[in-house]
Amino acid sequence: MEPVNEPELMRKLFLRLVPLLLLLFIIAYVDRVNVSFAALTMNKDIGLNAYTYGLGAGIFFIGYFLFEVPSNLMLARVGARRWIARILFSWGLVACAMIWVQGPRSFLVLRFILGVAEAGFAPGVILYLTCWFPARYRARVISQWHLGIPLALAIGAPVSTWILQLNGALGLKGWQWLFLLEGLPAVLLPLLVLFALPDRPAQASWLTESEKRWLEHQLETDREQIAVKKTESRVGKMFTNPMMWVFSFIYFANVGSNYGLSMFMPQIIRQLGFSTMQTGWIMFVPYSCGCLGMLAIGYFSDRFKERKWHLIVSLLLTGLGLGTAGLLGPTLGAIMMLCVATIGIMGVKGPFWPIPSAYLSGAGAAAGIAFINSVGNLGGWAGPYMVGWFKYFTDSFKGGLCGLALLAFAGALVTLFTVKSGKAAPIADEMAASPAEAGGRQ
């Protein structure tokens, strides 16, 4: 096999794939959470209280959960390029349709449908990245892709609050302009996805033949290092393995903390007396810290080839920041502690996803990653619901933030006592070629 310049090849892969995927994630995340900015004026206009808003903000993830695994299996069948384009167009239409929300019922229905439309996007991209980058690069690449979360909030916060100033233009409320203008990019970009994203290295015209062969060899070596257990009911065995539920709970804790905070952060900041526009700019600070923390934790996780303790530290930072912010109440000190929390929340992404990837291989990874992501994303319902419930019944964010902190601490404890530092026995692959081949890889 001809030698290749590995750093140059990795740089080429990154520049060709990650910026576009990052842009799509920013758009997806903005369309998920722009309701938190719309709520500054929308809740009063359509009669939403804190409880109903929290329920609607999180009900997105019920639809996401129900359709996540089927969507990701379809992605594995038809190819990432076509399926991601379909997901993108579908959620863009629904995101724009949010301008017709008129009350609690229509708000709940459209948020649910938005979750259905977007189901499969995040785990599909994670699976797609594992088809291009060798295992030793994945924590960094996944961290860089997950920059879409803090970037969407850091950039989207001032942009969203600026759009709210269009209130009354052409007869639309500011929050209606928000949903329309931030939903349109997802409607317009599917053609770019179809043109720019090859399904696998063999289809990449911008790779040389030697680069293709080297990359395929590296990816195959990674797959062969994952022993595949013989099983009679492969999918059932994979989903009933306790570690699948462990990973799902850890991700549930992270997602619940993330969305419980992000869906209410504008209201938390606003209670300090800041204007709508000032609230957007202040939100830029915690999520900028989250960007830096995510990159640093992902880098050191790869640098030291260690996942478990980087994950635990990230979850502990999340709990410390949220709990202290809740106890401090509406103060500038609480905003500083929310910066600590966002570093932890975003820092989880890099060390977490390579861990379940070591338990899954082949096409079975499509179902496994989707399963963990879909169950874990139920935290996106639980977190906002918890914060909304406490705010409605206590007129304070203290109970909700402390509840999120306990959830993050629980995720750290589960990681400590169940996840092994070294390589563990893998979960059975639903697509193992044959018992003989599986045995040959053990």
Summary of the structure (lengths in Angstrom):
residues: 442
radius of gyration: 21.4
end to end distance: 26.0
largest distance: 68.3
contacts: 1702
relative contact order: 0.16
helix: 80%
strand: 0%
